[in-house]
Amino acid sequence: MTPGRPNKRAEPRLPPLRGCSIAGNPLWALFLDVDGTVLKIAPTPHAVEVSASLRSVLEKLRPLFGGALALVSGRTIADLDYLFAPLCLPTAGLHGFERRDARGNIFRMERRLELDDIRAALNAFAATHPGVLIEDKTHAVAAHYRQAPKAKSKLRAEVRRLTAARPDLQILDGKMVFEIRPHGIDKGAAIKAFLAEPPFVGRLPIFLGDDVTDEDGFAIVNALGGHSIRVGGRGKSAARFRLPNVAAVIEWLEWLAEDLETRGTGTA
């Protein structure tokens, strides 16, 4: 240890991430899913909390990655801005239906979907099945059953019935949620769009996610030679590395920030 220099945080003992070398290449871009990846999943979407430590590490990492750090989430951009305030990061919301680039420009798909009948039917279902929560995302609808797990089969059948004659829609079967969203939208396409713009262009992607909704992102990142990291879960995944839980993700991000700061130049 160098005299007078503070102790450097030891690299987390995370065997699944062996071989996931970041410092070896100076041009990385970091993409983070939110719920289940950097935030613990809560009983309801509005009950999540963003810790001061998470805000702090994201503030440190953004300049260290030359600004090439983005959130890629199923939440709306407005919701993410509220949660992470005062941070305002490049963001893909609604799995990529809407996206804000590093300059603050917002892009949304032009197609407008008629979801009123589906919202009404799902709200009627929730009224007769206590614990089922319907989340209106304007351009998508999510039906959560975390507090009513026994309603899963009936809810799945209702969601399938409502979308059977709608080729413009697709169903996402996520963690304790069925989400109805526009067909052809996925996180992989959102990541690819970021990588075509400054400051992401020319960089290799790192993407952390925890759910089936992140698999498209893993596939794109793998194809581009980046690092795909699955958080939790034991099922099959395209991700090449794994972290056990949200706490391990935060620990790894904190170690990464300290390691890059120690090197002095970051990845810019």
Secondary structure, 3 states (H helix, E strand, C coil): CCCCCCCCCCCCCCHHHCCCCCCCCCCEEEEECCECCCECCCCCHHHCCCCHHHHHHHHHHHHHCCCCEEEECCCCHHHHHHHHCCCCCCEEEHHHCEEECCCCCEEECCCCCCCHHHHHHHHHHHHCCCCCEEEECCCCEEEECCCCHHHHHHHHHHHHHHHCCCCCEEEEEECCEEEEEECCCCHHHHHHHHCCCCCCCCCEEEEEECCHHHHHHHHHHHHCCCEEEEECCCCCCCCCEEECCHHHHHHHHHHHHHHHHHHCCCCC
